[in-house]
Amino acid sequence: MLDIRVTYRHYYRVRLQRKWKLRFAWSIYLSALFFTVFTPSDGSGGDLLGLLQISGLVERLLNILLLMPLGFLVVLTYIDKNKWLIWIYGPILSILIESIQALIPGRTSDSLDIAMNSLGYYLVIRLSKNRNKRLYKVVFGTH
């Protein structure tokens, strides 16, 4: 009986640690996303926080990379739940981001950005399909 209690406590302790790791990762990613996407521009266009001038292919690649961590976190968070909902989180967030960017001075909104953001999100979802439990074990251990 004692062994079952110890195993039960250990299971919930490990589960709580996993939740905190996911919450921490979500907070870091969403903070970085918010800062990067919603910071007003100086109006010259194509700058990344006023540090780098980006345009063309580099801008498209950065748009693809923008929602890749979101796909990774969504797969880890909703590993066994609402599998059909996983496919719509990325495009909805991308549309929301571009809609808000249209209202921010110096920022521009583009439908191609929505497509590139969604592509990055779908790449991660597709690559992790059928591997999500293994991915979960790699990130959080085998317990």
URGIVEN-V267210 format. One record per run of one state. SS is the DSSP state (a for helix, b for strand, c for the rest). FROM is the first residue (numbers start at 1). LEN is the number of residues. Records with the same first field share a line. If there is no record, write none. Layout:
BEGIN
SS = FROM-LEN + FROM-LEN
END
This chain:
BEGIN
c = 1-1 + 39-8 + 49-3 + 54-3 + 67-1 + 78-5 + 102-9 + 129-3 + 141-3
a = 2-37 + 57-10 + 68-10 + 83-19 + 111-18 + 132-9
b = 47-2 + 52-2
END
